Amino acid sequence: MRTPVERLRDMLEAIARIERYASQGKRAFLQNELIQVWIIHHLQLIGEAAARLGQAFHAAYPQIPWAQIVAMRNILVHEYFGIDLEEVWATVERDLPLLKAQITAMLKELEAP
């Protein structure tokens, strides 16, 4: 079973992988199905890791929108053919930078001696 620290690292790794292709911009994302699938897949991983952290962990870090992260994962997995690419891109641009900073701060706190 993965620890919360490992799951948070998984989330950071998924964000880094999204950033690798998001750096090509919105136009490339909207025009390239492989980039879309790559980014959506890694958003799913972020949501899965967030869900598996559990309610007690979520309660300890209420500044993170855990419910929205998990809900997005559920939409991406279960409503695949109804995915709004504009909303996915908005999430990448608007939400991931803050989430990355918040997770980085949590890891520093959790890993402190």
C-alpha positions as CSV (number, residue, x, y, z in Angstrom):
1,M,0.0,0.0,0.0
2,R,1.4,3.4,-1.0
3,T,1.9,6.0,1.7
4,P,0.5,9.5,1.5
5,V,3.9,10.9,0.6
6,E,4.2,8.4,-2.3
7,R,0.8,9.3,-3.5
8,L,1.6,13.0,-3.4
9,R,4.8,12.3,-5.3
10,D,2.7,10.4,-7.9
11,M,0.6,13.5,-8.2
12,L,3.6,15.8,-8.7
13,E,5.1,13.4,-11.3
14,A,1.8,13.4,-13.2
15,I,1.7,17.2,-13.1
16,A,5.3,17.3,-14.5
17,R,4.3,14.9,-17.3
18,I,1.3,17.1,-18.2
19,E,3.6,20.2,-18.2
20,R,5.9,18.6,-20.6
21,Y,3.2,18.6,-23.4
22,A,1.1,21.5,-22.1
23,S,4.1,23.7,-22.8
24,Q,3.3,23.4,-26.5
25,G,0.1,25.4,-25.9
26,K,-3.6,25.2,-26.2
27,R,-3.6,25.0,-30.0
28,A,-1.4,21.9,-30.0
29,F,-3.6,20.4,-27.3
30,L,-6.8,21.0,-29.2
31,Q,-5.3,19.7,-32.5
32,N,-3.3,16.7,-31.3
33,E,-5.2,13.7,-30.0
34,L,-2.1,12.1,-28.6
35,I,-1.5,15.2,-26.4
36,Q,-5.1,15.2,-25.3
37,V,-4.9,11.5,-24.3
38,W,-1.6,12.1,-22.5
39,I,-2.9,15.0,-20.5
40,I,-6.3,13.3,-19.7
41,H,-4.5,10.2,-18.6
42,H,-2.3,12.0,-16.2
43,L,-5.3,14.1,-14.8
44,Q,-6.9,10.7,-14.1
45,L,-3.8,9.6,-12.2
46,I,-3.9,12.8,-10.2
47,G,-7.5,12.1,-9.3
48,E,-6.9,8.5,-8.5
49,A,-4.0,9.3,-6.2
50,A,-6.1,12.1,-4.5
51,A,-9.0,9.7,-3.9
52,R,-6.8,7.1,-2.4
53,L,-5.4,9.5,0.1
54,G,-8.6,9.2,2.0
55,Q,-11.0,11.4,3.9
56,A,-8.9,11.8,7.0
57,F,-6.0,13.1,4.9
58,H,-8.4,15.4,2.9
59,A,-9.7,16.8,6.2
60,A,-6.2,17.5,7.4
61,Y,-5.5,19.6,4.2
62,P,-8.8,21.3,3.5
63,Q,-7.1,24.0,1.3
64,I,-6.9,21.5,-1.5
65,P,-10.1,21.0,-3.5
66,W,-10.0,17.2,-3.1
67,A,-13.6,16.6,-4.0
68,Q,-13.3,18.5,-7.3
69,I,-10.1,16.7,-8.2
70,V,-11.7,13.3,-7.6
71,A,-14.9,14.4,-9.4
72,M,-12.8,15.4,-12.4
73,R,-11.2,12.0,-12.5
74,N,-14.6,10.4,-12.4
75,I,-15.8,12.5,-15.3
76,L,-12.6,11.7,-17.3
77,V,-13.0,8.0,-16.7
78,H,-16.7,7.5,-16.9
79,E,-17.8,10.2,-19.4
80,Y,-14.9,9.8,-21.8
81,F,-16.8,10.6,-25.0
82,G,-18.4,13.7,-23.3
83,I,-15.1,15.3,-22.2
84,D,-15.0,19.1,-22.7
85,L,-11.5,19.7,-24.0
86,E,-11.8,23.4,-23.2
87,E,-12.5,22.6,-19.5
88,V,-9.6,20.1,-19.5
89,W,-7.3,22.8,-20.8
90,A,-8.6,25.4,-18.3
91,T,-7.8,22.9,-15.5
92,V,-4.3,22.5,-16.8
93,E,-3.7,26.3,-17.0
94,R,-5.7,27.5,-14.1
95,D,-5.6,24.7,-11.4
96,L,-2.4,22.7,-11.9
97,P,0.1,25.4,-11.1
98,L,-1.5,26.1,-7.7
99,L,-2.0,22.3,-7.0
100,K,1.7,21.7,-7.8
101,A,2.7,24.5,-5.3
102,Q,0.3,23.1,-2.6
103,I,1.5,19.5,-3.0
104,T,5.2,20.7,-2.9
105,A,4.5,22.5,0.4
106,M,2.7,19.5,1.8
107,L,5.6,17.2,1.0
108,K,8.0,19.6,2.7
109,E,5.9,19.5,5.8
110,L,5.4,15.8,5.7
111,E,9.0,15.0,5.1
112,A,10.4,17.5,7.6
113,P,12.5,15.8,10.4
